[in-house]
Amino acid sequence: MRWGRAATAAAAAIAGALVALTVTGPAASAATTAEQLAGARYVALGDSFVSGYGLPPYAASPAPGCLQSSDSIAHRVASTYGLSLTDVSCTGATIANVTSTPQAVPGATVPAQLDAVTADTALVTVSIGGNDAGFSTVLASCAALGPSGPLLQDPASPSCAVKFGSQLAAAVDGLAPGLDAMLAAIHRKAPNAKVIVLGYPALAPTDAATPAGGCFSSALGTGQPPLPRNAFPFTDADRPLIASLSARLDAAQRASADRNGATFVSVLADSDAHTPCTGTTGPYLNGISLTSLQPPTLAEGAMHPNAAGASFLAARLQQAVGEAFPATGVQPGRAGTSDPPAPSPTVQPAAVDGPTTRLAESGSEITTLLITGGALAGIGALLVLTRRTRPLGRRSAAPAPK
C-alpha cells in the first residue's frame, strides 16, 4: 500500500471516531431521561384542573364520577416518558381527599388519593388547594349582571369583593398546614420519589393583561337562546379579586413546596394573557357557558383548562419532570438509588425542544472512549502503514539527522 492510500485510510479511521462523537452525543442526551424513566411508577394526585374535567371521554378510574379525562395531563406526561401511571386525580378533590378522607362522587366513594402512593413510586405530581381556597364559591356565586354588578344570585351585593373578599383571602392564607402535612405524608410513603407541585393557571388577568375595555361579558345575553359561549361575567371589582386570590394560592403552594423538599411549577405568569377575559386571544380556560336558564345550568368545564390549556400544562409538567430526572443512568424508585453519582463537571446541560435533558455521566464516558479509542486506533494504523512502506529486511540508507 502506498503512502497516499495509507494516509487516507488512517484519516478515515480518525474521522469515523469524530463522527461517532457527533452522532452518539446528542442521541444519548435526548434519550437518557426517557430511558431511565421507562416503566418507573408515577402517581398523579389532584383535583379537576389536572383531572381534565370538561375534556371527555372520561376514564372509569378511579371512578366515573371523578370525571377524569382519558387524555389527562398525567396521561400525556406518562406517555412522553414511558412511565407506569396511576392517576387518582378527581374532580372536586380537596387536600383532605388527597391525604386521608375518601371522596364521595356520583355513584361511588373513592379512597384517599395518597393510598395509591407506594414505597417504589418514582414520581408524584400533585395540584390541589383550589377547592379548599373557595374557588368553587367564586365561580358559582360571583357571576354578575354587568361590569359594576349586581351579582346574579344576590342582587343586593354589588360584587364578590364586597361579599366574600376577606373570607376568601383568609381561606387561602389558611392552607399552609394542610399543604405541609400532605407533602410530608407523600415523602413518608415514597421516600425516593421526586415530588412536583403544579400550580394553577390564571383565572382572571392582572391589571397588566386586562384589555382597555375591561373583561366583562354577559353569560345571559338577551336572555333567549342561543346563550353566549365562554363569557366572563365578573365585575370590574371581582376581576382583580380573582387575580389576587390566584397569586396568593400560587405563593402558598410555592412556600409549602420549598419547606418540604418538593419542586413547585408556577404557571400563573405564563397564563396571565390567556384567561377567558373578553378580548383575550388563545385562552387556556373555558369561560362561563349556560346551557339553560330554568334552572341555571353551567356547561361542563366552565373556568377549567380547555384543550389548549391542557396542552400548556402538560408541556410545563413534562419539562419539570425532565429537569427532575437529569440523565444519571440510575433507575428511579429502586433500592440504592437515593444517592445518584455526582455529575461530571465537564458535562453541560443539553437544551432540546421539550423537557430539559442532560448528557449522562456514563454516556459522556462512553463517548470519550469512542473518540479516544477511535483516534488511537487511527494513529496506530497510520504508524503501522508508515513502517510498511519501507522495504522489509533493509535499513534505510538515509543519513541520520544531525
N, C-alpha and C positions, 0 to 999 in steps of 0.2 A: 504494500500500500504506500502510495506517495504521500509526502508531507501535506499537500493541499487537502487530500481526501481525509487524512488522519485528523487534521485540524478541524475540518468540517464536522466529523463525527464527534469529536470532543466538545466542540461548541454546541452541537445539538443536544448532547447529554446535559450540559450545564443549563441550556435554555429550557430543557424539559423540566429540570428541577425548579427553575424560576416559575414556569407555567404552573407546576404543581402548587407552589405557594399562592399564586394568583387565584387559582380555581378553588383550592381547598379552604383557604381562609374565610372568604365571605360565605361560602356554603355552610361551613361549620357554624359560624356565628349566627346565621339565620335559623338554623335547625335546633340549636342546643336547648333553648328553653322548652320547645315543644317536646323534644326527646326526653328531657328529664321529667316532664310533667305527664307524659303519656301513661294513662292508666292510674294516675295518682287520685286519691279520694278528695272530692270537692263537695262541700256542703254550703248551700246558699240559704240565708235567712233573711226575713224582711216582710214588708207589707206590700200594698197594692202598687207602689211606684216601681218595684222591681219584679213583682209577680206578673206584670203585663196585663193588668185589668184594663179592659177596653180593646184588647188586641186578640180576639179569638182566632183560631179554635183554642179551647181551654183543655188543659190536661186533666186526667182523672185523679192525679196525685198532687198533693196529699189528700185532697177531697175535691170533687167537682165544685162544691160551694166556695172554694178558695179563689175561683176564677183566675187560675194561674195559666198564662199563655203557654202553649206548646213551643213557642218561639221566644221565651222569656230571655231577659238579659243574661241570666246564668247559663241557659242552654247555648247561647251564642258563644260565651266565653269557653265553656266546656268543649264545644265543637272545635274552636280555634286551636286549643292545646291538647285535645285528646284526653281530657280529664274524665274520671268516673264521677258523674254528678248525682247528688241527692239534693233536689231543690224543694224545700219545705216552705218557701215564701207564700204568704196567704193574704188576700185582700182583707183589710180591717184589722190586721195584727197590731198589737201593742208590745211594748218592751216586756211586760209580764207574760204575754203569749210566747215570746221567744224563750224566756228563762224558765218559767215554772207552771204557768197556767194554761190548761188546754183551752182551745178556742172553739166556740160554737159557731158553725157556719150552716147555711141551709142544708138540711139533710144529714148532717154529721157533726161530730166533735173531733177535732184534730189534736194530737198530742202537742205538748210544748215543743217548740221547734228545736230547742237545744238537745232533745233526745236523739236527734239524728247525728250529732257530733260525737265521734269516737276517737280513741287514742291514736289510730292510724290515719286520721284526717290530715291532709297536707295543706289544704286551703279552706278558709272560711271567709265568706263575704256576707256583710250584713248592712241593710239600710232600714232604719227603724226610728221612731220617735215622732213622726208627723201626727199620728193619731193621738198620742199622749199629749202633744202640744196643742191640740184643739183645732188642727187644720180642717178637720171634717166639719166642725162648728162654723168656721169661716165660710166654707164652701156652701154649706146648707142654709146658713142664716143671713149671709151678708149681701145677697143679690138685692139690687136696688132698682127703683123705678127710673131714676135719672142720675146724672153725674153729681148732683147735690142732694140726692135722696128723695124721698124717704126709703126705708127698707121695705121690700115686698111683704115680708112676714110680720113686720112691726112698723106700721105707718107712723107711729108716734116717735120713732127713732130716726134721726137723720142719717146715721151711719153706724157701722160696726165699731169704728174708732171710739165713738161716744158710748156705745152699749157694752162692748166687750174688751176694749183696748187693754186696760190694765190687767184684766183677768187672763187674757191670752198671753201677755208678756210674762206674767208670773208663772204660768204653766210651762213655758219654755225654760225659764230660769230654774225651775224645779226638777229638770230632767237629769241633772248630773249624777245623783246617787244611783238611779236605775241604770243609766248607761254604763257607769263604772262597774256595777255588780254584774251586768251582763257580760262585759268584756273579760272580767276576771273569771267568770264561770266558763267561758269559751276556752280560755288559756288552761284552766284546770283540766278540762276534758280532753283537750288536744294540745299538749304542751309543745309539740314540734310544729304545729301548724302556723302558717302565715295568716294573719287576720287583717282584712281590709274592710274599712267602714266607708261606704259610698254615701255621699251627701245627696241632698235633694236639688233638683233644678229649680230655677226661679219661677214662682207662681205669678208674680207681678213685677214689672220693671222698676228699677230705681229711677230717680229723677233724671239721671243722665241718659237713660234709654227710653224715656217716655216721649212720644211724639208731641209736637207743639199743641195739637188739638186735644190732647188727653187720650185716655184709654177706653172710656165708657162706650159700650154699645148695648142696646136693649136685647134681653132674652125674649121679650114679649112681641116685639114688632108691632103690628097693627092689632094684635090680639086674635087674629084669624089665621088659619093655615094658609100657606106654609109658614111655620115659625122659623125665626132666624137660626142659623147654624153657627156654632163656635163663637158665641157672643162673649163679651167681657162686661157683665152688668154690675160693676163695682164702682162706688163713688170715687170722686177725686180725693176724698179723705181716706178711703179704705185702700186705695192703691198703694200709697206709701206705708200704711199699716201692715199690709200683707208682705210687702218687700222687707220691712224691718223685722217681722217675725221670722221670715226665711233666713235673714242674716244672723239673728240670734240663735236659731236652731243650728245653723252651719257652724257657728263659733262653739256652741256647746258640744257638738259631735267631735269637732277637731280637738278641743281641750280634753275630752274623755279619751279619745284615741291616743293622744300624746301621753296622758297619765298612765295608760295601761298597755303600752308597747304594741299598739296596732297602727296600721297605716290609714290615714284619712285622705280620701279623694274628694275634694271640693269641686263641684260643677256649677256653682252659683254664678260666678262672674262670667263664665263662658256661655251661660244660657240667658243672661240678662236681656239680651237683644232678641230673644226667641220665645217670649211669653205669648199668651193668647191676646195681649193688648191689641186693640184695634190699630191697624196701620203697621203692625209687625210683619215682616216678611220671613218666611221659613220658620214658623213657630214649632217648638218642640213639645207643646202640650195642646190637647184639645181644649176648646173653650166650653162655654155652657150652651147646651142644646136641650131644649124642652121637647119631649115627644107628645105631650098633651098638657092642657091647662086645667082640665077637670078629670081627675085630680092633677096637680102639677107633678110631672114625672120627668126626671132627668135622663138623658141618653147615657148609655154606658160609657165609662171612660172620661167623664167630664173633669177637666183640670188635671188630667193624668197624661203621661207621655203618649204621644201618637207614634206612628211608625218612624218618623224622623227622629223623635226624641229617644225612642228605644235604641235606634242605631247609634246616636250620640253617646248615650250612657254606656252601651256595650263597648264602644270603642275606647272610652275613658277607662273602663274597668279592665279591658284587655291590656291596655298599656300598663296599668298599675300591676297587674299580675306578672307581666313580663319583667317589670322592674323589681318585683319582689322575689323573683326567681332568676337571678342572673346565672349565666352558664357556669356551672360548677362541676358537672358530671356526677353530682350527688342525687340519688333518688329521694325525693322528699317524703316525709312521713314514715320512714323506715328506721329501725333501730340503728343507733350510732350515727345519725345524720344531723344532729343538732349543732355540731361544730364543723361547718364546711371548711376546707383548706383556704388559707388566705390567698387572695388573688395575686398574680404576678404583677409587680409594679410597672412592668414594661407593657402590659396589655391595656389598651384603651377601649372604652365602650364603642361599639359599632352601631351607628344610628341606621335604622331601617324604617320603612313605612309600617306603621302599626306599632306593636309593643317593642320597647327597647330591649335589645338582647346584647350580651357581651360574649366575646370570644372566650371559650372555656380555657382554664389553665391547662388542662390536659390537651385540649385542641391546639393551643399555642406550642406546646412541647412537640406534638406530632408534626406540626407544620415546620418547626425548627429542624427536626430530624430529617424531614423530607428535603429541605433545601440544603442542609449541611451534608447529608449523605449523598444527595444527588451531585452536589458540587464536588465533593471529594472523589466520587466515582468518575466524574468527568475529567478532573485534573489527573487522576491516576491513569485513566485511559490515554490522556494526552502524553504523559511521561512514557508509558509503555510503547506507544506508537512512535514517539520520537526516537527511542532507542532502537526500535526495529527498522528504522530507515537506514541504519548503518549496516554494512556487510557483516554477517556473522563470522566469527573466528579471526577477525582482523582488528588491529588497533588503528586508530586514526593517525595519519601521518602529519596532521596539522600540529604545528608547534604549540606548546603550552603558552598560555598568555603570561606576559611578564607583569 
